[in-house]
């Protein structure tokens, strides 16, 4: 998805464009003028492969030359320009034998190792880290070469800092050390703010760490902008899909993401002041449980809300207080057990005496029971596994983790009775399925009428009882 850019090549080629005259050297300053002539001839060779070979030959012919290190740096850059990375890596090894702190060779080695690691070569990570750590130290001591002006030297240090810190950030990210990854990637992105790979991975380190750093949303938007500018639409779409999922998790919706992305794509170069506070954080489930009780009458909440509140009873003292208030409201709603309530459920398992059922959407999707129902009398026939039915009974207790409601005196609600009829219970159903299983409803005035199913019959407040089948 992310295309690696050979920053080291750019640096080395910049050096290769310098001439000895620009460095204040003259032919007359060499004891052997042929040394000067051979270096200049190699430097002016246009074909990269030939220039690389000429520079290696120069280094071999003049092992004591003050230009030997520079000639090998030129050779390394030229082999990269010739698309011969293996040969460039060999020259980098020669440079490091001469000078273990040669920043150009270290940067090349680190960048090449990272490229291999990204392609799945896990063995490349250890030498990459060792080289990057040495490179950071060497870069701090690096003296400005006479061939570079101050601006070029500063830019070269920035680019190599991005190489070393980016590699260290990548290594930390692989082992999910997000704090360390954030630190290294910040340094890398500061040096190379348009490096798609590191800007995106900084965003990942910020969005995956705990706690999540919402500043990562800005860097994610910035990485999408960089990808779009490079016409890398596949990368842009992949990043956008990932970030939207994290944004929804953090905020609870995608509200504001498209506006943020449009602003960054339009040219916003740095996060505005107060950026993190501009994205409201969604409440955690435990926080939402407290909020539900603070903002509502607990007795009027849904069964799903009750389950959420009671599930988080032991999270904090505030959650315990909310759970106790909610459970008391449930007890009061049932008038101390004298009044039964009706709950729509999904059947997970069933025996004549016990039904294990799911109330919440999460439990129903995972086929996990969160309601244990002790039936008032043996049940026959048994409801089908996975069927949606309504149960009437009394909630007697609950367990917070794993969450489970306990119900006693359970019975099928009339609309859920597969064949047997019975009295219609209050509250009357507000919605019924459209399946046709005729039921005969007995009205208060003694008349009878055939309804599409038992639920439809009991939804009429004038119907007292219903029985299976059409009316005679």
Secondary structure, DSSP 8 states (H G I E B T S, - for coil): ------HHHHHHHHHHT--TTTTT--GGGSSSHHHHHHHHHHHT--SHHHHHHHHHHHHHHTTT-TTHHHHHHHHHHHHHHTT-HHHHHHHHHHHHHH-TT-HHHHHHHHHHHHHHHHTT-TTHHHHHHHHHHHHHHHHHH----TTS-HHHHHHHHHHHHHHHHHHHHHHHHHTT-HHHHHHHHHHHHHH-TT-HHHHHHHHHHHHHSSS--THHHHHHHHHHHHHHHTT-HHHHHHHHHHHHHHHHHHHSS-TTHHHHHHHHHTT--S--TTTGGGS-----HHHHHHHHHHHS-GGGS-HHHHHHHHHTTTT-HHHHHHHHHHHHHHHHHTGGGTS-EEEEEEEEEE-SSEEEEE-SHHHHHHT---EEEEESS--SS---TT-EEEEEEEEEEEETTTTEEEEEEEEE-GGG-SS--EE--SS--S--------EEEEETTS-EEEESSHHHHHTSTTEEEEEES---
